[in-house]
């Protein structure tokens, strides 16, 4: 497992899943029953008191019909699928390490990311905003 050198702030994840729950008109009990955990646990997650596990994030994504990548990012975590792409690609790991080791300014890092997004969008023949906009990943019932 990849470890991080910073403390995760689960407030964003918690407030996001609370917003999703309320938008669906679910009580804490409804959510707890759907996800398979206690109401106390749901409440603690929503308040940012507890860290979600990878499997729990996947369960929430399934129940809320939302792309799990959104929830992993909200929890300051890398989804297993993305982590696997990184782990099986030595060149990508080296490029990310290079960016990290060279302590690039935020401006330079942003320029690199913007070029990467542009290249991906051009390759996939899509608009660059489609890569960065997560709204389309939320599935309405």
Sine and cosine of phi, psi and omega as CSV:
sin_phi,cos_phi,sin_psi,cos_psi,sin_omega,cos_omega
0.00,0.00,0.60,-0.80,0.01,-1.00
-0.99,0.17,0.79,-0.62,0.04,-1.00
-0.99,-0.16,0.46,-0.89,-0.01,-1.00
-0.90,-0.44,0.54,-0.84,-0.04,-1.00
-1.00,-0.07,0.44,0.90,0.06,-1.00
-0.60,-0.80,0.38,-0.93,0.02,-1.00
-0.99,0.13,0.77,-0.64,0.04,-1.00
-0.95,0.32,0.60,-0.80,0.12,-0.99
-0.96,-0.27,0.95,-0.31,-0.08,-1.00
-1.00,0.05,0.11,0.99,-0.01,-1.00
-0.88,0.47,-0.66,0.75,-0.01,-1.00
-0.91,0.41,-0.70,0.71,0.04,-1.00
-0.87,0.49,-0.75,0.66,-0.05,-1.00
-0.88,0.48,-0.73,0.68,-0.01,-1.00
-0.92,0.38,-0.52,0.85,0.01,-1.00
-0.93,0.36,-0.72,0.69,0.00,-1.00
-0.93,0.36,-0.50,0.87,0.08,-1.00
-0.91,0.42,-0.70,0.71,0.02,-1.00
-0.86,0.50,-0.68,0.73,0.03,-1.00
-0.90,0.44,-0.67,0.74,0.00,-1.00
-0.89,0.46,-0.74,0.67,-0.02,-1.00
-0.91,0.41,-0.59,0.81,0.02,-1.00
-0.89,0.45,-0.46,0.89,0.02,-1.00
-1.00,-0.01,-0.09,1.00,0.00,-1.00
0.96,0.26,0.38,0.92,-0.02,-1.00
-1.00,0.03,0.59,-0.81,0.17,-0.98
-0.99,0.12,0.15,-0.99,0.11,-0.99
-0.85,0.52,-0.64,0.77,0.00,-1.00
-0.91,0.43,-0.68,0.74,0.05,-1.00
-0.84,0.54,-0.75,0.66,-0.02,-1.00
-0.89,0.45,-0.73,0.68,-0.02,-1.00
-0.85,0.53,-0.70,0.71,0.00,-1.00
-0.90,0.43,-0.64,0.77,-0.01,-1.00
-0.93,0.38,-0.63,0.77,-0.07,-1.00
-1.00,0.02,-0.37,0.93,0.05,-1.00
1.00,0.04,0.54,0.84,0.05,-1.00
-0.73,-0.69,0.09,-1.00,-0.02,-1.00
-0.98,0.21,0.35,-0.94,0.06,-1.00
-0.89,0.45,-0.58,0.82,0.04,-1.00
-0.87,0.49,-0.66,0.75,-0.01,-1.00
-0.90,0.43,-0.70,0.71,0.04,-1.00
-0.85,0.52,-0.72,0.69,0.00,-1.00
-0.87,0.50,-0.69,0.73,0.01,-1.00
-0.91,0.42,-0.62,0.78,0.05,-1.00
-0.90,0.44,-0.71,0.70,-0.02,-1.00
-0.90,0.44,-0.51,0.86,0.02,-1.00
-1.00,0.04,-0.04,1.00,0.01,-1.00
0.98,0.22,0.30,0.95,-0.03,-1.00
-0.99,0.14,-0.51,0.86,-0.02,-1.00
-0.89,-0.46,0.48,-0.88,0.08,-1.00
-1.00,0.05,0.73,-0.69,0.09,-1.00
-0.97,0.23,0.54,-0.84,0.11,-0.99
-1.00,0.07,0.28,-0.96,0.05,-1.00
-0.86,0.52,-0.71,0.71,-0.04,-1.00
-0.91,0.41,-0.55,0.83,0.02,-1.00
-0.94,0.34,-0.62,0.78,0.06,-1.00
-0.87,0.49,-0.67,0.74,0.02,-1.00
-0.89,0.45,-0.66,0.75,0.03,-1.00
-0.89,0.45,-0.70,0.71,0.05,-1.00
-0.87,0.49,-0.70,0.71,-0.01,-1.00
-0.87,0.50,-0.66,0.75,0.02,-1.00
-0.90,0.43,-0.75,0.66,-0.04,-1.00
-0.92,0.39,-0.59,0.80,-0.01,-1.00
-1.00,0.03,-0.05,1.00,-0.01,-1.00
0.79,0.61,0.83,0.55,-0.03,-1.00
-0.73,-0.69,0.52,-0.85,0.03,-1.00
-0.86,0.51,0.79,-0.61,-0.06,-1.00
-0.89,0.45,-0.42,0.91,0.03,-1.00
-0.85,0.52,-0.59,0.81,0.04,-1.00
-0.88,0.48,-0.75,0.67,-0.04,-1.00
-0.92,0.39,-0.60,0.80,0.05,-1.00
-0.89,0.45,-0.67,0.74,0.02,-1.00
-0.92,0.40,-0.65,0.76,0.04,-1.00
-0.88,0.47,-0.51,0.86,0.02,-1.00
-1.00,0.00,0.15,0.99,-0.04,-1.00
0.83,0.55,0.67,0.74,0.01,-1.00
-0.79,-0.61,0.35,-0.94,0.07,-1.00
-0.99,-0.17,0.78,-0.62,-0.02,-1.00
-0.91,0.42,0.47,-0.88,0.02,-1.00
-0.83,0.55,-0.61,0.79,0.01,-1.00
-0.89,0.45,-0.72,0.70,0.00,-1.00
-0.93,0.38,-0.67,0.74,0.03,-1.00
-0.85,0.52,-0.65,0.76,0.01,-1.00
-0.91,0.42,-0.61,0.79,0.06,-1.00
-0.88,0.48,-0.71,0.71,-0.01,-1.00
-0.91,0.42,-0.70,0.71,-0.07,-1.00
-0.92,0.39,-0.49,0.87,-0.03,-1.00
-1.00,-0.04,0.05,1.00,-0.02,-1.00
-0.85,-0.53,1.00,-0.10,-0.02,-1.00
-0.84,0.54,-0.65,0.76,-0.03,-1.00
-0.90,0.43,-0.65,0.76,0.03,-1.00
-0.91,0.42,-0.66,0.75,0.05,-1.00
-0.87,0.49,-0.69,0.73,0.00,-1.00
-0.90,0.43,-0.66,0.75,0.00,-1.00
-0.90,0.44,-0.70,0.72,0.02,-1.00
-0.91,0.42,-0.63,0.77,0.05,-1.00
-0.89,0.46,-0.66,0.75,0.00,-1.00
-0.87,0.49,-0.71,0.70,0.03,-1.00
-0.87,0.49,-0.70,0.71,-0.03,-1.00
-0.91,0.41,-0.74,0.67,-0.07,-1.00
-0.91,0.41,-0.50,0.87,-0.08,-1.00
-1.00,0.01,0.12,0.99,0.07,-1.00
0.66,0.75,0.81,0.58,0.01,-1.00
-0.91,0.42,0.50,-0.87,0.07,-1.00
-0.91,0.42,0.34,-0.94,0.04,-1.00
-0.87,0.50,-0.57,0.82,0.01,-1.00
-0.90,0.44,-0.73,0.69,0.00,-1.00
-0.91,0.41,-0.67,0.75,0.02,-1.00
-0.88,0.47,-0.67,0.74,0.03,-1.00
-0.89,0.47,-0.65,0.76,0.02,-1.00
-0.89,0.46,-0.68,0.73,0.02,-1.00
-0.89,0.46,-0.72,0.69,-0.01,-1.00
-0.90,0.43,-0.65,0.76,0.03,-1.00
-0.87,0.49,-0.68,0.74,0.04,-1.00
-0.90,0.44,-0.66,0.75,0.02,-1.00
-0.88,0.47,-0.72,0.69,0.02,-1.00
-0.87,0.49,-0.68,0.74,0.00,-1.00
-0.88,0.47,-0.70,0.71,0.00,-1.00
-0.89,0.45,-0.68,0.74,0.02,-1.00
-0.90,0.44,-0.71,0.70,-0.01,-1.00
-0.88,0.47,-0.69,0.72,0.01,-1.00
-0.90,0.44,-0.70,0.72,-0.01,-1.00
-0.88,0.47,-0.66,0.75,-0.02,-1.00
-1.00,0.06,-0.05,1.00,-0.02,-1.00
0.84,0.54,0.75,0.66,0.04,-1.00
-0.75,-0.66,0.16,-0.99,0.06,-1.00
-0.98,0.19,0.64,-0.77,-0.02,-1.00
-0.85,0.52,-0.52,0.85,0.02,-1.00
-0.90,0.44,-0.45,0.89,0.03,-1.00
-0.90,0.43,-0.48,0.88,0.02,-1.00
-0.95,0.30,-0.63,0.77,-0.13,-0.99
-1.00,-0.03,-0.29,0.96,-0.03,-1.00
-1.00,-0.01,0.89,-0.45,-0.04,-1.00
-1.00,-0.04,-0.06,1.00,-0.05,-1.00
-0.85,0.52,-0.58,0.82,-0.04,-1.00
-0.94,0.33,-0.21,0.98,-0.02,-1.00
-1.00,0.05,-0.08,1.00,0.05,-1.00
-1.00,-0.07,0.87,-0.50,-0.09,-1.00
-1.00,-0.08,0.86,-0.51,0.06,-1.00
-0.99,0.15,0.55,-0.84,0.05,-1.00
-0.94,0.33,0.00,0.00,0.00,0.00
